[in-house]
């Protein structure tokens, strides 16, 4: 499977270890950075990695940051992305089966290497169940379409 991967500085080491794991499993990972543990903002690598998925350059993506929250927020800004922040085998299985997640976000500061490997395996192997879940995905797509046709709110958080 072709994958996009990315990390901020706190996810860099995990990304590098998981990139080797993905290669061992026979997957091709396009790395969108960062390429060092120096401070790096998660949107700078997360956004292009998510775009690669919706543009068809990758089938799925895996993003790493300290908590997984920043990468999840970033990826879910991209129309067509269903990014899931997962901490265990149950959440990743449900993310694939019920939500057809196309990006996995992992909290590098909170998970060990073996648990990350197991979560990634499930993300890559679990199918989307379809059925009633497809109806929900279609509703999400409709929300995205409606949002894109409305004027955007230019307010900033305080």
N, CA, C and O atoms as a GROMACS GRO file, in nm:
protein
  632
    1UNK      N    1   0.085  -0.117   0.000
    1UNK     CA    2   0.000   0.000   0.000
    1UNK      C    3   0.090   0.124   0.000
    1UNK      O    4   0.194   0.127   0.066
    2UNK      N    5   0.048   0.225  -0.075
    2UNK     CA    6   0.119   0.354  -0.073
    2UNK      C    7   0.063   0.437   0.041
    2UNK      O    8  -0.058   0.456   0.053
    3UNK      N    9   0.154   0.487   0.125
    3UNK     CA   10   0.114   0.566   0.242
    3UNK      C   11   0.186   0.699   0.243
    3UNK      O   12   0.297   0.712   0.191
    4UNK      N   13   0.122   0.799   0.303
    4UNK     CA   14   0.191   0.924   0.333
    4UNK      C   15   0.215   0.923   0.483
    4UNK      O   16   0.129   0.883   0.561
    5UNK      N   17   0.333   0.969   0.524
    5UNK     CA   18   0.364   0.978   0.666
    5UNK      C   19   0.423   1.114   0.695
    5UNK      O   20   0.486   1.176   0.608
    6UNK      N   21   0.402   1.161   0.818
    6UNK     CA   22   0.455   1.291   0.856
    6UNK      C   23   0.462   1.300   1.008
    6UNK      O   24   0.396   1.224   1.080
    7UNK      N   25   0.541   1.395   1.055
    7UNK     CA   26   0.555   1.416   1.198
    7UNK      C   27   0.600   1.558   1.227
    7UNK      O   28   0.655   1.626   1.140
    8UNK      N   29   0.574   1.601   1.349
    8UNK     CA   30   0.640   1.721   1.399
    8UNK      C   31   0.764   1.674   1.475
    8UNK      O   32   0.798   1.555   1.471
    9UNK      N   33   0.830   1.765   1.545
    9UNK     CA   34   0.954   1.729   1.614
    9UNK      C   35   0.932   1.623   1.722
    9UNK      O   36   1.019   1.538   1.743
   10UNK      N   37   0.819   1.628   1.791
   10UNK     CA   38   0.794   1.530   1.897
   10UNK      C   39   0.759   1.393   1.842
   10UNK      O   40   0.774   1.292   1.911
   11UNK      N   41   0.713   1.387   1.720
   11UNK     CA   42   0.681   1.259   1.657
   11UNK      C   43   0.790   1.206   1.566
   11UNK      O   44   0.778   1.096   1.511
   12UNK      N   45   0.899   1.283   1.550
   12UNK     CA   46   1.004   1.246   1.454
   12UNK      C   47   1.062   1.107   1.477
   12UNK      O   48   1.068   1.027   1.384
   13UNK      N   49   1.103   1.077   1.600
   13UNK     CA   50   1.166   0.946   1.627
   13UNK      C   51   1.069   0.831   1.600
   13UNK      O   52   1.107   0.730   1.542
   14UNK      N   53   0.945   0.847   1.643
   14UNK     CA   54   0.844   0.742   1.619
   14UNK      C   55   0.822   0.724   1.470
   14UNK      O   56   0.812   0.611   1.422
   15UNK      N   57   0.814   0.834   1.396
   15UNK     CA   58   0.794   0.826   1.250
   15UNK      C   59   0.908   0.746   1.185
   15UNK      O   60   0.884   0.662   1.100
   16UNK      N   61   1.028   0.775   1.226
   16UNK     CA   62   1.143   0.706   1.167
   16UNK      C   63   1.138   0.555   1.197
   16UNK      O   64   1.164   0.473   1.109
   17UNK      N   65   1.105   0.519   1.321
   17UNK     CA   66   1.096   0.377   1.356
   17UNK      C   67   0.981   0.309   1.283
   17UNK      O   68   0.995   0.196   1.236
   18UNK      N   69   0.867   0.377   1.272
   18UNK     CA   70   0.751   0.317   1.206
   18UNK      C   71   0.769   0.314   1.054
   18UNK      O   72   0.713   0.228   0.987
   19UNK      N   73   0.846   0.406   1.000
   19UNK     CA   74   0.876   0.403   0.856
   19UNK      C   75   0.952   0.274   0.823
   19UNK      O   76   0.924   0.210   0.722
   20UNK      N   77   1.047   0.237   0.907
   20UNK     CA   78   1.121   0.112   0.887
   20UNK      C   79   1.026  -0.009   0.901
   20UNK      O   80   1.035  -0.104   0.824
   21UNK      N   81   0.936  -0.004   0.999
   21UNK     CA   82   0.838  -0.111   1.019
   21UNK      C   83   0.748  -0.125   0.896
   21UNK      O   84   0.722  -0.236   0.850
   22UNK      N   85   0.700  -0.014   0.843
   22UNK     CA   86   0.615  -0.016   0.724
   22UNK      C   87   0.689  -0.079   0.605
   22UNK      O   88   0.630  -0.156   0.529
   23UNK      N   89   0.814  -0.046   0.591
   23UNK     CA   90   0.896  -0.103   0.483
   23UNK      C   91   0.908  -0.255   0.501
   23UNK      O   92   0.899  -0.330   0.404
   24UNK      N   93   0.929  -0.300   0.625
   24UNK     CA   94   0.937  -0.443   0.653
   24UNK      C   95   0.808  -0.515   0.615
   24UNK      O   96   0.810  -0.630   0.572
   25UNK      N   97   0.694  -0.446   0.631
   25UNK     CA   98   0.565  -0.504   0.596
   25UNK      C   99   0.537  -0.500   0.446
   25UNK      O  100   0.438  -0.555   0.400
   26UNK      N  101   0.626  -0.433   0.370
   26UNK     CA  102   0.610  -0.426   0.225
   26UNK      C  103   0.534  -0.305   0.174
   26UNK      O  104   0.493  -0.302   0.059
   27UNK      N  105   0.516  -0.205   0.261
   27UNK     CA  106   0.445  -0.083   0.221
   27UNK      C  107   0.544   0.025   0.177
   27UNK      O  108   0.659   0.028   0.220
   28UNK      N  109   0.496   0.112   0.091
   28UNK     CA  110   0.576   0.225   0.043
   28UNK      C  111   0.528   0.351   0.116
   28UNK      O  112   0.410   0.387   0.108
   29UNK      N  113   0.618   0.418   0.186
   29UNK     CA  114   0.582   0.538   0.262
   29UNK      C  115   0.650   0.661   0.206
   29UNK      O  116   0.773   0.669   0.202
   30UNK      N  117   0.569   0.757   0.162
   30UNK     CA  118   0.623   0.887   0.120
   30UNK      C  119   0.628   0.975   0.244
   30UNK      O  120   0.526   0.999   0.308
   31UNK      N  121   0.747   1.021   0.277
   31UNK     CA  122   0.773   1.095   0.400
   31UNK      C  123   0.765   1.246   0.374
   31UNK      O  124   0.842   1.300   0.295
   32UNK      N  125   0.673   1.312   0.441
   32UNK     CA  126   0.654   1.455   0.427
   32UNK      C  127   0.724   1.535   0.538
   32UNK      O  128   0.698   1.654   0.556
   33UNK      N  129   0.812   1.469   0.613
   33UNK     CA  130   0.888   1.538   0.716
   33UNK      C  131   0.820   1.531   0.851
   33UNK      O  132   0.714   1.470   0.867
   34UNK      N  133   0.880   1.590   0.942
   34UNK     CA  134   1.005   1.659   0.952
   34UNK      C  135   1.120   1.558   0.944
   34UNK      O  136   1.100   1.438   0.959
   35UNK      N  137   1.237   1.611   0.922
   35UNK     CA  138   1.353   1.525   0.906
   35UNK      C  139   1.454   1.539   1.019
   35UNK      O  140   1.570   1.502   1.005
   36UNK      N  141   1.409   1.594   1.130
   36UNK     CA  142   1.496   1.608   1.247
   36UNK      C  143   1.412   1.633   1.371
   36UNK      O  144   1.293   1.664   1.361
   37UNK      N  145   1.474   1.621   1.490
   37UNK     CA  146   1.400   1.650   1.613
   37UNK      C  147   1.398   1.799   1.649
   37UNK      O  148   1.355   1.835   1.759
   38UNK      N  149   1.444   1.886   1.559
   38UNK     CA  150   1.440   2.030   1.585
   38UNK      C  151   1.295   2.078   1.584
   38UNK      O  152   1.213   2.021   1.511
   39UNK      N  153   1.261   2.180   1.662
   39UNK     CA  154   1.122   2.229   1.665
   39UNK      C  155   1.064   2.247   1.525
   39UNK      O  156   1.126   2.306   1.437
   40UNK      N  157   0.942   2.196   1.508
   40UNK     CA  158   0.877   2.195   1.377
   40UNK      C  159   0.726   2.196   1.399
   40UNK      O  160   0.676   2.120   1.482
   41UNK      N  161   0.655   2.278   1.328
   41UNK     CA  162   0.510   2.291   1.344
   41UNK      C  163   0.435   2.182   1.267
   41UNK      O  164   0.458   2.163   1.148
   42UNK      N  165   0.347   2.112   1.338
   42UNK     CA  166   0.275   1.998   1.279
   42UNK      C  167   0.199   2.030   1.150
   42UNK      O  168   0.193   1.942   1.064
   43UNK      N  169   0.140   2.150   1.131
   43UNK     CA  170   0.069   2.172   1.004
   43UNK      C  171   0.162   2.169   0.882
   43UNK      O  172   0.118   2.139   0.771
   44UNK      N  173   0.290   2.200   0.903
   44UNK     CA  174   0.383   2.209   0.790
   44UNK      C  175   0.410   2.073   0.724
   44UNK      O  176   0.443   2.068   0.606
   45UNK      N  177   0.396   1.966   0.798
   45UNK     CA  178   0.411   1.833   0.738
   45UNK      C  179   0.277   1.759   0.730
   45UNK      O  180   0.255   1.681   0.638
   46UNK      N  181   0.189   1.784   0.826
   46UNK     CA  182   0.060   1.715   0.828
   46UNK      C  183  -0.030   1.751   0.711
   46UNK      O  184  -0.096   1.664   0.654
   47UNK      N  185  -0.032   1.879   0.675
   47UNK     CA  186  -0.119   1.923   0.565
   47UNK      C  187  -0.079   1.859   0.431
   47UNK      O  188  -0.164   1.802   0.364
   48UNK      N  189   0.049   1.867   0.391
   48UNK     CA  190   0.082   1.802   0.262
   48UNK      C  191   0.063   1.651   0.264
   48UNK      O  192   0.030   1.591   0.162
   49UNK      N  193   0.084   1.588   0.380
   49UNK     CA  194   0.063   1.442   0.388
   49UNK      C  195  -0.085   1.409   0.371
   49UNK      O  196  -0.119   1.311   0.304
   50UNK      N  197  -0.173   1.489   0.431
   50UNK     CA  198  -0.317   1.468   0.416
   50UNK      C  199  -0.362   1.496   0.273
   50UNK      O  200  -0.442   1.421   0.216
   51UNK      N  201  -0.309   1.602   0.214
   51UNK     CA  202  -0.342   1.635   0.075
   51UNK      C  203  -0.303   1.520  -0.019
   51UNK      O  204  -0.375   1.491  -0.115
   52UNK      N  205  -0.191   1.457   0.010
   52UNK     CA  206  -0.146   1.345  -0.074
   52UNK      C  207  -0.249   1.232  -0.076
   52UNK      O  208  -0.264   1.163  -0.177
   53UNK      N  209  -0.319   1.212   0.034
   53UNK     CA  210  -0.421   1.108   0.040
   53UNK      C  211  -0.540   1.146  -0.048
   53UNK      O  212  -0.585   1.065  -0.129
   54UNK      N  213  -0.592   1.267  -0.033
   54UNK     CA  214  -0.710   1.305  -0.112
   54UNK      C  215  -0.676   1.320  -0.260
   54UNK      O  216  -0.764   1.305  -0.345
   55UNK      N  217  -0.552   1.351  -0.292
   55UNK     CA  218  -0.512   1.365  -0.432
   55UNK      C  219  -0.472   1.232  -0.496
   55UNK      O  220  -0.437   1.227  -0.614
   56UNK      N  221  -0.479   1.123  -0.418
   56UNK     CA  222  -0.452   0.990  -0.473
   56UNK      C  223  -0.305   0.951  -0.480
   56UNK      O  224  -0.273   0.846  -0.535
   57UNK      N  225  -0.217   1.032  -0.425
   57UNK     CA  226  -0.074   0.995  -0.423
   57UNK      C  227  -0.048   0.886  -0.319
   57UNK      O  228   0.052   0.815  -0.327
   58UNK      N  229  -0.138   0.874  -0.222
   58UNK     CA  230  -0.129   0.772  -0.118
   58UNK      C  231  -0.269   0.719  -0.090
   58UNK      O  232  -0.367   0.792  -0.104
   59UNK      N  233  -0.277   0.593  -0.052
   59UNK     CA  234  -0.407   0.535  -0.018
   59UNK      C  235  -0.452   0.575   0.122
   59UNK      O  236  -0.571   0.595   0.147
   60UNK      N  237  -0.356   0.586   0.213
   60UNK     CA  238  -0.383   0.624   0.351
   60UNK      C  239  -0.262   0.700   0.404
   60UNK      O  240  -0.158   0.706   0.340
   61UNK      N  241  -0.279   0.758   0.524
   61UNK     CA  242  -0.169   0.830   0.585
   61UNK      C  243  -0.156   0.796   0.732
   61UNK      O  244  -0.251   0.753   0.797
   62UNK      N  245  -0.034   0.816   0.784
   62UNK     CA  246  -0.006   0.799   0.926
   62UNK      C  247   0.073   0.920   0.972
   62UNK      O  248   0.181   0.949   0.920
   63UNK      N  249   0.018   0.990   1.071
   63UNK     CA  250   0.078   1.114   1.120
   63UNK      C  251   0.113   1.101   1.268
   63UNK      O  252   0.040   1.038   1.344
   64UNK      N  253   0.224   1.159   1.307
   64UNK     CA  254   0.275   1.150   1.444
   64UNK      C  255   0.300   1.289   1.501
   64UNK      O  256   0.358   1.375   1.435
   65UNK      N  257   0.257   1.310   1.623
   65UNK     CA  258   0.300   1.425   1.701
   65UNK      C  259   0.295   1.384   1.848
   65UNK      O  260   0.262   1.269   1.877
   66UNK      N  261   0.327   1.472   1.938
   66UNK     CA  262   0.336   1.435   2.078
   66UNK      C  263   0.209   1.371   2.131
   66UNK      O  264   0.214   1.263   2.190
   67UNK      N  265   0.096   1.436   2.111
   67UNK     CA  266  -0.032   1.384   2.160
   67UNK      C  267  -0.119   1.327   2.049
   67UNK      O  268  -0.215   1.255   2.077
   68UNK      N  269  -0.088   1.357   1.925
   68UNK     CA  270  -0.171   1.318   1.812
   68UNK      C  271  -0.280   1.419   1.783
   68UNK      O  272  -0.344   1.414   1.677
   69UNK      N  273  -0.303   1.511   1.875
   69UNK     CA  274  -0.412   1.608   1.860
   69UNK      C  275  -0.384   1.708   1.748
   69UNK      O  276  -0.470   1.733   1.664
   70UNK      N  277  -0.266   1.765   1.747
   70UNK     CA  278  -0.232   1.864   1.645
   70UNK      C  279  -0.242   1.809   1.504
   70UNK      O  280  -0.296   1.873   1.414
   71UNK      N  281  -0.188   1.689   1.484
   71UNK     CA  282  -0.195   1.627   1.352
   71UNK      C  283  -0.339   1.594   1.315
   71UNK      O  284  -0.378   1.607   1.199
   72UNK      N  285  -0.418   1.550   1.412
   72UNK     CA  286  -0.559   1.519   1.386
   72UNK      C  287  -0.634   1.645   1.344
   72UNK      O  288  -0.711   1.642   1.247
   73UNK      N  289  -0.612   1.754   1.416
   73UNK     CA  290  -0.677   1.880   1.380
   73UNK      C  291  -0.638   1.924   1.240
   73UNK      O  292  -0.722   1.965   1.161
   74UNK      N  293  -0.510   1.913   1.209
   74UNK     CA  294  -0.459   1.954   1.078
   74UNK      C  295  -0.521   1.870   0.967
   74UNK      O  296  -0.577   1.923   0.871
   75UNK      N  297  -0.510   1.739   0.980
   75UNK     CA  298  -0.557   1.650   0.873
   75UNK      C  299  -0.706   1.666   0.848
   75UNK      O  300  -0.750   1.663   0.733
   76UNK      N  301  -0.784   1.683   0.954
   76UNK     CA  302  -0.929   1.693   0.937
   76UNK      C  303  -0.973   1.827   0.878
   76UNK      O  304  -1.092   1.846   0.852
   77UNK      N  305  -0.882   1.919   0.856
   77UNK     CA  306  -0.913   2.042   0.783
   77UNK      C  307  -0.918   2.017   0.632
   77UNK      O  308  -0.970   2.100   0.557
   78UNK      N  309  -0.863   1.905   0.588
   78UNK     CA  310  -0.855   1.874   0.446
   78UNK      C  311  -0.981   1.799   0.404
   78UNK      O  312  -1.012   1.693   0.457
   79UNK      N  313  -1.052   1.857   0.309
   79UNK     CA  314  -1.177   1.797   0.259
   79UNK      C  315  -1.151   1.656   0.209
   79UNK      O  316  -1.062   1.634   0.127
   80UNK      N  317  -1.229   1.560   0.258
   80UNK     CA  318  -1.214   1.421   0.217
   80UNK      C  319  -1.133   1.337   0.314
   80UNK      O  320  -1.125   1.215   0.299
   81UNK      N  321  -1.073   1.401   0.412
   81UNK     CA  322  -0.994   1.327   0.511
   81UNK      C  323  -1.083   1.292   0.629
   81UNK      O  324  -1.163   1.372   0.676
   82UNK      N  325  -1.064   1.170   0.675
   82UNK     CA  326  -1.127   1.121   0.798
   82UNK      C  327  -1.014   1.070   0.886
   82UNK      O  328  -0.985   0.950   0.890
   83UNK      N  329  -0.950   1.164   0.957
   83UNK     CA  330  -0.836   1.130   1.042
   83UNK      C  331  -0.885   1.090   1.180
   83UNK      O  332  -0.974   1.154   1.237
   84UNK      N  333  -0.826   0.985   1.233
   84UNK     CA  334  -0.863   0.935   1.366
   84UNK      C  335  -0.740   0.930   1.456
   84UNK      O  336  -0.638   0.871   1.421
   85UNK      N  337  -0.752   0.991   1.571
   85UNK     CA  338  -0.650   0.983   1.675
   85UNK      C  339  -0.679   0.855   1.754
   85UNK      O  340  -0.783   0.844   1.818
   86UNK      N  341  -0.587   0.761   1.750
   86UNK     CA  342  -0.610   0.631   1.813
   86UNK      C  343  -0.502   0.601   1.916
   86UNK      O  344  -0.384   0.627   1.894
   87UNK      N  345  -0.547   0.546   2.028
   87UNK     CA  346  -0.457   0.513   2.139
   87UNK      C  347  -0.445   0.363   2.166
   87UNK      O  348  -0.362   0.320   2.245
   88UNK      N  349  -0.529   0.284   2.099
   88UNK     CA  350  -0.528   0.140   2.127
   88UNK      C  351  -0.589   0.065   2.009
   88UNK      O  352  -0.634   0.124   1.911
   89UNK      N  353  -0.590  -0.067   2.023
   89UNK     CA  354  -0.638  -0.154   1.916
   89UNK      C  355  -0.788  -0.139   1.891
   89UNK      O  356  -0.833  -0.151   1.777
   90UNK      N  357  -0.865  -0.114   1.995
   90UNK     CA  358  -1.010  -0.100   1.979
   90UNK      C  359  -1.044   0.026   1.899
   90UNK      O  360  -1.124   0.021   1.806
   91UNK      N  361  -0.983   0.140   1.936
   91UNK     CA  362  -1.018   0.264   1.866
   91UNK      C  363  -0.974   0.261   1.720
   91UNK      O  364  -1.045   0.314   1.635
   92UNK      N  365  -0.861   0.201   1.690
   92UNK     CA  366  -0.818   0.197   1.550
   92UNK      C  367  -0.906   0.102   1.469
   92UNK      O  368  -0.937   0.130   1.353
   93UNK      N  369  -0.947  -0.009   1.528
   93UNK     CA  370  -1.035  -0.102   1.458
   93UNK      C  371  -1.169  -0.035   1.426
   93UNK      O  372  -1.220  -0.048   1.315
   94UNK      N  373  -1.225   0.036   1.523
   94UNK     CA  374  -1.352   0.107   1.500
   94UNK      C  375  -1.334   0.221   1.401
   94UNK      O  376  -1.423   0.248   1.320
   95UNK      N  377  -1.220   0.289   1.407
   95UNK     CA  378  -1.193   0.398   1.313
   95UNK      C  379  -1.196   0.348   1.169
   95UNK      O  380  -1.248   0.416   1.080
   96UNK      N  381  -1.141   0.230   1.145
   96UNK     CA  382  -1.143   0.173   1.010
   96UNK      C  383  -1.279   0.115   0.975
   96UNK      O  384  -1.336   0.146   0.871
   97UNK      N  385  -1.332   0.030   1.063
   97UNK     CA  386  -1.455  -0.044   1.031
   97UNK      C  387  -1.579   0.046   1.026
   97UNK      O  388  -1.664   0.028   0.939
   98UNK      N  389  -1.588   0.141   1.116
   98UNK     CA  390  -1.709   0.223   1.124
   98UNK      C  391  -1.695   0.360   1.060
   98UNK      O  392  -1.793   0.417   1.014
   99UNK      N  393  -1.573   0.415   1.057
   99UNK     CA  394  -1.555   0.551   1.009
   99UNK      C  395  -1.474   0.560   0.880
   99UNK      O  396  -1.456   0.670   0.826
  100UNK      N  397  -1.426   0.448   0.830
  100UNK     CA  398  -1.344   0.446   0.709
  100UNK      C  399  -1.230   0.548   0.718
  100UNK      O  400  -1.202   0.620   0.622
  101UNK      N  401  -1.166   0.554   0.836
  101UNK     CA  402  -1.055   0.648   0.855
  101UNK      C  403  -0.950   0.625   0.748
  101UNK      O  404  -0.908   0.512   0.722
  102UNK      N  405  -0.908   0.734   0.686
  102UNK     CA  406  -0.803   0.723   0.585
  102UNK      C  407  -0.669   0.780   0.635
  102UNK      O  408  -0.568   0.772   0.566
  103UNK      N  409  -0.671   0.838   0.754
  103UNK     CA  410  -0.547   0.882   0.818
  103UNK      C  411  -0.551   0.841   0.964
  103UNK      O  412  -0.651   0.860   1.034
  104UNK      N  413  -0.441   0.784   1.009
  104UNK     CA  414  -0.422   0.746   1.148
  104UNK      C  415  -0.329   0.848   1.213
  104UNK      O  416  -0.221   0.876   1.160
  105UNK      N  417  -0.371   0.905   1.325
  105UNK     CA  418  -0.286   0.997   1.401
  105UNK      C  419  -0.244   0.927   1.529
  105UNK      O  420  -0.327   0.873   1.603
  106UNK      N  421  -0.114   0.929   1.555
  106UNK     CA  422  -0.060   0.859   1.671
  106UNK      C  423   0.009   0.955   1.767
  106UNK      O  424   0.081   1.045   1.724
  107UNK      N  425  -0.012   0.934   1.897
  107UNK     CA  426   0.053   1.016   2.000
  107UNK      C  427   0.189   0.958   2.037
  107UNK      O  428   0.198   0.865   2.117
  108UNK      N  429   0.294   1.012   1.980
  108UNK     CA  430   0.428   0.957   1.999
  108UNK      C  431   0.474   0.959   2.144
  108UNK      O  432   0.550   0.873   2.187
  109UNK      N  433   0.427   1.057   2.222
  109UNK     CA  434   0.468   1.067   2.362
  109UNK      C  435   0.394   0.968   2.452
  109UNK      O  436   0.435   0.947   2.566
  110UNK      N  437   0.287   0.909   2.404
  110UNK     CA  438   0.200   0.829   2.490
  110UNK      C  439   0.201   0.680   2.463
  110UNK      O  440   0.151   0.602   2.544
  111UNK      N  441   0.257   0.638   2.350
  111UNK     CA  442   0.253   0.496   2.312
  111UNK      C  443   0.394   0.440   2.295
  111UNK      O  444   0.484   0.510   2.248
  112UNK      N  445   0.409   0.315   2.332
  112UNK     CA  446   0.534   0.246   2.307
  112UNK      C  447   0.541   0.192   2.165
  112UNK      O  448   0.440   0.188   2.094
  113UNK      N  449   0.659   0.154   2.126
  113UNK     CA  450   0.682   0.107   1.990
  113UNK      C  451   0.598  -0.015   1.954
  113UNK      O  452   0.540  -0.019   1.845
  114UNK      N  453   0.589  -0.113   2.041
  114UNK     CA  454   0.512  -0.235   2.010
  114UNK      C  455   0.363  -0.203   1.995
  114UNK      O  456   0.297  -0.259   1.908
  115UNK      N  457   0.311  -0.115   2.079
  115UNK     CA  458   0.170  -0.080   2.067
  115UNK      C  459   0.144  -0.003   1.938
  115UNK      O  460   0.043  -0.025   1.871
  116UNK      N  461   0.235   0.088   1.902
  116UNK     CA  462   0.221   0.159   1.774
  116UNK      C  463   0.219   0.062   1.658
  116UNK      O  464   0.139   0.076   1.566
  117UNK      N  465   0.307  -0.037   1.662
  117UNK     CA  466   0.312  -0.135   1.553
  117UNK      C  467   0.180  -0.211   1.541
  117UNK      O  468   0.130  -0.232   1.431
  118UNK      N  469   0.124  -0.250   1.654
  118UNK     CA  470  -0.003  -0.323   1.651
  118UNK      C  471  -0.116  -0.234   1.599
  118UNK      O  472  -0.199  -0.279   1.520
  119UNK      N  473  -0.120  -0.110   1.642
  119UNK     CA  474  -0.222  -0.016   1.595
  119UNK      C  475  -0.209   0.005   1.445
  119UNK      O  476  -0.309   0.006   1.373
  120UNK      N  477  -0.088   0.022   1.398
  120UNK     CA  478  -0.064   0.042   1.254
  120UNK      C  479  -0.107  -0.081   1.175
  120UNK      O  480  -0.172  -0.068   1.071
  121UNK      N  481  -0.072  -0.198   1.223
  121UNK     CA  482  -0.114  -0.322   1.155
  121UNK      C  483  -0.266  -0.327   1.136
  121UNK      O  484  -0.315  -0.356   1.027
  122UNK      N  485  -0.337  -0.297   1.244
  122UNK     CA  486  -0.484  -0.299   1.236
  122UNK      C  487  -0.533  -0.192   1.140
  122UNK      O  488  -0.624  -0.219   1.060
  123UNK      N  489  -0.476  -0.073   1.144
  123UNK     CA  490  -0.516   0.035   1.053
  123UNK      C  491  -0.500  -0.008   0.907
  123UNK      O  492  -0.584   0.025   0.823
  124UNK      N  493  -0.395  -0.080   0.878
  124UNK     CA  494  -0.368  -0.121   0.740
  124UNK      C  495  -0.450  -0.242   0.697
  124UNK      O  496  -0.476  -0.260   0.578
  125UNK      N  497  -0.492  -0.325   0.792
  125UNK     CA  498  -0.560  -0.450   0.757
  125UNK      C  499  -0.711  -0.446   0.775
  125UNK      O  500  -0.782  -0.518   0.703
  126UNK      N  501  -0.762  -0.367   0.866
  126UNK     CA  502  -0.906  -0.368   0.894
  126UNK      C  503  -0.984  -0.307   0.778
  126UNK      O  504  -0.947  -0.200   0.728
  127UNK      N  505  -1.089  -0.373   0.735
  127UNK     CA  506  -1.171  -0.319   0.626
  127UNK      C  507  -1.275  -0.219   0.678
  127UNK      O  508  -1.300  -0.212   0.799
  128UNK      N  509  -1.333  -0.145   0.588
  128UNK     CA  510  -1.448  -0.062   0.618
  128UNK      C  511  -1.571  -0.151   0.607
  128UNK      O  512  -1.588  -0.221   0.507
  129UNK      N  513  -1.658  -0.150   0.708
  129UNK     CA  514  -1.774  -0.238   0.710
  129UNK      C  515  -1.887  -0.193   0.618
  129UNK      O  516  -1.974  -0.274   0.584
  130UNK      N  517  -1.888  -0.068   0.578
  130UNK     CA  518  -1.995  -0.020   0.490
  130UNK      C  519  -2.129  -0.020   0.560
  130UNK      O  520  -2.137   0.010   0.679
  131UNK      N  521  -2.235  -0.054   0.487
  131UNK     CA  522  -2.370  -0.061   0.545
  131UNK      C  523  -2.413   0.069   0.608
  131UNK      O  524  -2.401   0.175   0.546
  132UNK      N  525  -2.463   0.062   0.730
  132UNK     CA  526  -2.512   0.183   0.798
  132UNK      C  527  -2.400   0.285   0.818
  132UNK      O  528  -2.426   0.405   0.831
  133UNK      N  529  -2.276   0.237   0.821
  133UNK     CA  530  -2.163   0.327   0.840
  133UNK      C  531  -2.138   0.412   0.715
  133UNK      O  532  -2.095   0.527   0.726
  134UNK      N  533  -2.166   0.357   0.598
  134UNK     CA  534  -2.152   0.433   0.475
  134UNK      C  535  -2.250   0.550   0.473
  134UNK      O  536  -2.216   0.659   0.426
  135UNK      N  537  -2.369   0.528   0.524
  135UNK     CA  538  -2.468   0.637   0.533
  135UNK      C  539  -2.410   0.754   0.614
  135UNK      O  540  -2.430   0.870   0.579
  136UNK      N  541  -2.339   0.723   0.720
  136UNK     CA  542  -2.281   0.826   0.806
  136UNK      C  543  -2.165   0.897   0.736
  136UNK      O  544  -2.150   1.019   0.748
  137UNK      N  545  -2.084   0.822   0.663
  137UNK     CA  546  -1.974   0.883   0.587
  137UNK      C  547  -2.031   0.978   0.482
  137UNK      O  548  -1.978   1.086   0.460
  138UNK      N  549  -2.140   0.936   0.417
  138UNK     CA  550  -2.204   1.022   0.318
  138UNK      C  551  -2.255   1.151   0.381
  138UNK      O  552  -2.250   1.257   0.318
  139UNK      N  553  -2.303   1.144   0.504
  139UNK     CA  554  -2.347   1.265   0.575
  139UNK      C  555  -2.230   1.357   0.605
  139UNK      O  556  -2.243   1.479   0.597
  140UNK      N  557  -2.116   1.300   0.639
  140UNK     CA  558  -1.996   1.382   0.661
  140UNK      C  559  -1.955   1.452   0.532
  140UNK      O  560  -1.918   1.570   0.533
  141UNK      N  561  -1.961   1.380   0.422
  141UNK     CA  562  -1.928   1.438   0.292
  141UNK      C  563  -2.022   1.554   0.260
  141UNK      O  564  -1.978   1.658   0.209
  142UNK      N  565  -2.149   1.537   0.289
  142UNK     CA  566  -2.247   1.644   0.265
  142UNK      C  567  -2.214   1.767   0.351
  142UNK      O  568  -2.224   1.880   0.304
  143UNK      N  569  -2.176   1.745   0.476
  143UNK     CA  570  -2.137   1.858   0.562
  143UNK      C  571  -2.019   1.932   0.501
  143UNK      O  572  -2.018   2.055   0.498
  144UNK      N  573  -1.920   1.858   0.452
  144UNK     CA  574  -1.803   1.922   0.388
  144UNK      C  575  -1.846   2.006   0.269
  144UNK      O  576  -1.799   2.118   0.251
  145UNK      N  577  -1.936   1.953   0.188
  145UNK     CA  578  -1.983   2.027   0.070
  145UNK      C  579  -2.057   2.153   0.111
  145UNK      O  580  -2.038   2.259   0.050
  146UNK      N  581  -2.141   2.144   0.212
  146UNK     CA  582  -2.214   2.261   0.260
  146UNK      C  583  -2.118   2.366   0.316
  146UNK      O  584  -2.135   2.485   0.290
  147UNK      N  585  -2.020   2.323   0.391
  147UNK     CA  586  -1.922   2.415   0.450
  147UNK      C  587  -1.845   2.488   0.341
  147UNK      O  588  -1.816   2.607   0.354
  148UNK      N  589  -1.812   2.418   0.235
  148UNK     CA  590  -1.735   2.479   0.128
  148UNK      C  591  -1.817   2.576   0.044
  148UNK      O  592  -1.760   2.658  -0.028
  149UNK      N  593  -1.949   2.569   0.054
  149UNK     CA  594  -2.032   2.661  -0.023
  149UNK      C  595  -2.074   2.783   0.059
  149UNK      O  596  -2.130   2.878   0.004
  150UNK      N  597  -2.046   2.781   0.189
  150UNK     CA  598  -2.081   2.894   0.277
  150UNK      C  599  -1.961   2.987   0.290
  150UNK      O  600  -1.847   2.943   0.279
  151UNK      N  601  -1.988   3.118   0.314
  151UNK     CA  602  -1.876   3.209   0.338
  151UNK      C  603  -1.801   3.165   0.464
  151UNK      O  604  -1.863   3.121   0.561
  152UNK      N  605  -1.670   3.176   0.462
  152UNK     CA  606  -1.595   3.132   0.578
  152UNK      C  607  -1.592   3.237   0.688
  152UNK      O  608  -1.597   3.358   0.662
  153UNK      N  609  -1.585   3.188   0.808
  153UNK     CA  610  -1.576   3.273   0.928
  153UNK      C  611  -1.430   3.312   0.945
  153UNK      O  612  -1.343   3.227   0.959
  154UNK      N  613  -1.404   3.440   0.944
  154UNK     CA  614  -1.265   3.487   0.954
  154UNK      C  615  -1.225   3.520   1.096
  154UNK      O  616  -1.116   3.572   1.119
  155UNK      N  617  -1.312   3.491   1.193
  155UNK     CA  618  -1.278   3.521   1.332
  155UNK      C  619  -1.164   3.433   1.379
  155UNK      O  620  -1.146   3.321   1.331
  156UNK      N  621  -1.089   3.483   1.470
  156UNK     CA  622  -0.975   3.411   1.527
  156UNK      C  623  -1.004   3.378   1.673
  156UNK      O  624  -1.075   3.452   1.741
  157UNK      N  625  -0.950   3.266   1.719
  157UNK     CA  626  -0.971   3.234   1.862
  157UNK      C  627  -0.904   3.339   1.950
  157UNK      O  628  -0.803   3.398   1.912
  158UNK      N  629  -0.963   3.361   2.067
  158UNK     CA  630  -0.906   3.462   2.156
  158UNK      C  631  -0.800   3.405   2.246
  158UNK      O  632  -0.742   3.477   2.327
   0.00000   0.00000   0.00000
